[in-house]
Amino acid sequence: MPLQNRVDPFGIIHATAARGLFAGNRGVIHDPATRTLLKRRWTTRAWLICECEFRGRKRDVMGRNGPNGGAGWTELFFLDEVTALAAGHRPCFYCRRERARDFAVRFGEAFNIDEPKAPQIDTRLHIERRASGGKPTELACDALADLPDGAMVARGAKAFAIRKGVAHPWSFQGYSPPTTPGGKVGGLVLLTPPSTLAVLRTGYRPVWHPSIEA
């Protein structure tokens, strides 16, 4: 059975056999004895996007990877960076230093902050992200064309990634050809936290799953 460690754009953690391009970290949220999630879904405001491979290091996923046989941080996984950003994560300064610096510089440009620190970014994202209690921002359908590449929106339980002004349906396996989110008038909401959306508008370019080109 697959472990419950795959994150969707809403920030919800699922059990699925689908693989992803990136790992993630919200602190220790699993029981290493059973390799299952605890009730809590984070123990830190620093929700990170990490490399799946870094300097040849090996980890026992959702096992005991901490000092003295402790749990260590819980390994989460994302389809791609677009998905992770929508869920409210940001690049890790340890294993993705250059990307994290780029994200921070653009965050500073967006909000007129000189040399923003990681805790400033994390505090703001923690207020905004859906999975930690942020309120969704409603959108009009004609607003999709104005969203930057890499933004994600939702109608009900269906998520869509915006690329070149059009919406691509998301799944754990990848993206489908572009479509217009259907349904009744209204009900379209922004998934990507507003602060991350501002970073995308300043030119941050997230990594996409290859299926976006199919």
C-alpha positions as CSV (number, residue, x, y, z in Angstrom):
1,M,0.0,0.0,0.0
2,P,1.3,3.5,-0.8
3,L,2.2,5.8,2.1
4,Q,0.1,8.8,2.8
5,N,2.6,11.4,1.7
6,R,1.5,12.9,-1.7
7,V,0.3,16.5,-1.6
8,D,-2.3,18.0,-3.9
9,P,-2.6,21.7,-4.8
10,F,-5.1,22.2,-2.0
11,G,-2.3,21.1,0.5
12,I,-4.1,17.9,1.4
13,I,-2.0,14.8,1.9
14,H,-3.1,11.6,0.1
15,A,-2.0,8.0,-0.3
16,T,-1.4,7.3,-4.0
17,A,1.2,5.3,-6.0
18,A,1.8,8.3,-8.3
19,R,5.3,9.7,-8.2
20,G,6.4,13.3,-8.2
21,L,9.4,15.5,-9.1
22,F,9.9,17.2,-5.7
23,A,9.9,16.3,-2.0
24,G,8.5,18.5,0.8
25,N,8.8,19.2,4.5
26,R,6.4,20.5,7.1
27,G,8.3,19.1,10.1
28,V,7.6,15.8,11.9
29,I,4.0,14.7,11.3
30,H,4.3,10.9,11.2
31,D,4.7,7.9,13.5
32,P,7.8,6.0,12.3
33,A,6.7,2.8,14.0
34,T,3.6,2.6,11.7
35,R,4.7,4.9,8.9
36,T,1.4,6.7,9.1
37,L,0.5,10.4,9.6
38,L,-0.4,11.9,12.9
39,K,-3.4,14.1,13.3
40,R,-1.4,17.2,12.9
41,R,-0.4,18.3,9.4
42,W,2.5,20.6,10.3
43,T,4.8,21.3,13.1
44,T,6.5,24.4,11.6
45,R,5.5,27.3,9.5
46,A,8.4,26.6,7.1
47,W,6.7,24.5,4.5
48,L,9.5,23.6,2.1
49,I,10.0,22.3,-1.5
50,C,13.0,20.0,-1.5
51,E,15.0,18.0,-4.1
52,C,14.3,14.3,-4.2
53,E,18.0,13.6,-4.6
54,F,20.6,15.6,-2.8
55,R,24.3,14.8,-2.4
56,G,23.6,11.1,-2.5
57,R,21.8,11.0,0.8
58,K,19.3,8.2,1.5
59,R,16.3,8.3,3.8
60,D,13.8,5.7,5.0
61,V,10.6,7.4,3.9
62,M,8.4,8.1,6.9
63,G,10.8,6.0,9.0
64,R,13.4,6.9,11.6
65,N,15.7,9.5,10.0
66,G,16.3,11.8,13.0
67,P,19.1,11.9,15.5
68,N,19.2,9.0,18.0
69,G,16.6,7.1,16.0
70,G,13.9,9.8,16.1
71,A,11.4,10.3,13.3
72,G,13.1,13.2,11.5
73,W,11.1,15.3,9.2
74,T,8.2,13.7,7.3
75,E,8.9,13.3,3.6
76,L,6.1,14.6,1.4
77,F,6.0,14.6,-2.4
78,F,4.6,16.8,-5.2
79,L,3.8,16.3,-8.8
80,D,6.0,19.4,-9.6
81,E,6.9,22.8,-8.2
82,V,3.7,24.4,-9.5
83,T,1.7,22.0,-7.3
84,A,4.0,22.6,-4.3
85,L,3.7,26.4,-4.6
86,A,-0.1,26.1,-4.8
87,A,-0.1,24.1,-1.6
88,G,1.7,26.9,0.2
89,H,5.3,25.6,0.2
90,R,8.4,27.5,-0.9
91,P,11.9,26.5,-2.1
92,C,14.3,25.1,0.6
93,F,17.4,27.2,1.3
94,Y,19.4,24.1,2.0
95,C,19.0,21.8,-1.0
96,R,17.6,24.4,-3.4
97,R,19.6,27.4,-2.4
98,E,19.6,29.2,-5.7
99,R,15.9,28.8,-6.3
100,A,15.2,29.8,-2.7
101,R,17.3,33.0,-3.2
102,D,15.5,33.8,-6.4
103,F,12.1,33.3,-4.7
104,A,13.2,35.5,-1.7
105,V,14.5,38.3,-4.0
106,R,11.3,38.4,-6.0
107,F,9.3,38.3,-2.8
108,G,11.2,41.4,-1.7
109,E,10.6,43.1,-5.0
110,A,6.9,42.3,-4.8
111,F,6.4,43.7,-1.3
112,N,9.2,46.3,-1.2
113,I,11.2,44.5,1.5
114,D,15.0,44.7,1.5
115,E,16.6,41.2,1.9
116,P,13.5,39.4,3.2
117,K,14.3,36.5,5.6
118,A,12.8,33.1,5.4
119,P,10.7,33.5,8.6
120,Q,9.0,36.6,7.0
121,I,8.1,34.6,4.0
122,D,6.9,31.7,6.1
123,T,4.7,33.8,8.4
124,R,3.0,35.4,5.4
125,L,2.4,32.1,3.6
126,H,1.1,30.4,6.8
127,I,-1.7,33.0,7.0
128,E,-2.6,32.6,3.3
129,R,-2.3,28.9,2.4
130,R,-5.5,26.9,2.3
131,A,-4.2,24.0,4.3
132,S,-3.3,26.1,7.3
133,G,-6.6,28.1,7.3
134,G,-6.2,30.7,4.6
135,K,-9.4,32.0,3.1
136,P,-9.8,31.4,-0.7
137,T,-9.9,34.3,-3.1
138,E,-12.7,34.2,-5.6
139,L,-12.0,34.8,-9.2
140,A,-14.0,35.6,-12.3
141,C,-13.5,33.3,-15.3
142,D,-12.2,36.1,-17.4
143,A,-9.4,36.7,-14.8
144,L,-7.6,33.5,-15.9
145,A,-5.9,35.1,-18.8
146,D,-4.3,37.7,-16.5
147,L,-2.8,35.1,-14.1
148,P,0.9,34.4,-14.4
149,D,2.2,31.0,-15.5
150,G,2.4,28.6,-12.6
151,A,-0.7,29.9,-10.8
152,M,-3.3,27.4,-9.8
153,V,-7.1,27.8,-9.4
154,A,-9.9,25.4,-8.4
155,R,-13.6,24.9,-9.0
156,G,-14.9,22.6,-6.3
157,A,-12.5,19.7,-5.9
158,K,-10.9,20.1,-9.3
159,A,-7.6,22.0,-9.6
160,F,-6.2,23.7,-12.8
161,A,-2.8,25.1,-13.5
162,I,-2.5,28.3,-15.6
163,R,0.0,28.3,-18.5
164,K,-0.1,30.9,-21.3
165,G,-3.4,32.2,-20.1
166,V,-5.3,28.8,-20.2
167,A,-6.2,26.2,-17.6
168,H,-4.8,22.7,-17.6
169,P,-6.6,20.2,-15.4
170,W,-4.3,18.7,-12.7
171,S,-4.1,15.2,-11.4
172,F,-1.5,13.2,-9.5
173,Q,-0.4,11.7,-12.8
174,G,0.1,15.0,-14.6
175,Y,-1.7,17.6,-16.6
176,S,-4.5,17.3,-19.2
177,P,-4.9,19.4,-22.3
178,P,-6.2,22.9,-21.6
179,T,-9.9,23.5,-21.0
180,T,-12.3,26.1,-19.5
181,P,-13.2,25.3,-15.9
182,G,-16.9,24.4,-16.2
183,G,-19.7,24.7,-13.7
184,K,-22.0,27.4,-12.6
185,V,-21.2,31.1,-12.6
186,G,-18.9,31.8,-9.7
187,G,-17.2,29.2,-7.5
188,L,-13.7,29.7,-9.2
189,V,-11.1,30.3,-6.5
190,L,-7.3,31.0,-6.4
191,L,-5.3,28.1,-4.9
192,T,-1.8,29.7,-5.1
193,P,-1.3,31.9,-2.0
194,P,-1.5,35.6,-2.9
195,S,2.1,36.2,-1.8
196,T,3.3,33.4,-4.1
197,L,1.2,34.7,-6.9
198,A,3.0,38.1,-6.5
199,V,6.3,36.3,-6.7
200,L,5.2,34.6,-9.9
201,R,4.2,38.0,-11.3
202,T,7.7,39.3,-10.7
203,G,9.1,36.5,-12.9
204,Y,9.8,33.5,-10.8
205,R,9.6,30.4,-13.1
206,P,8.5,27.2,-11.3
207,V,9.4,23.7,-12.6
208,W,6.6,22.0,-14.4
209,H,5.8,18.3,-14.8
210,P,6.7,17.2,-18.4
211,S,3.0,16.3,-19.0
212,I,2.3,20.0,-19.5
213,E,4.0,19.8,-22.9
214,A,2.0,16.7,-24.0
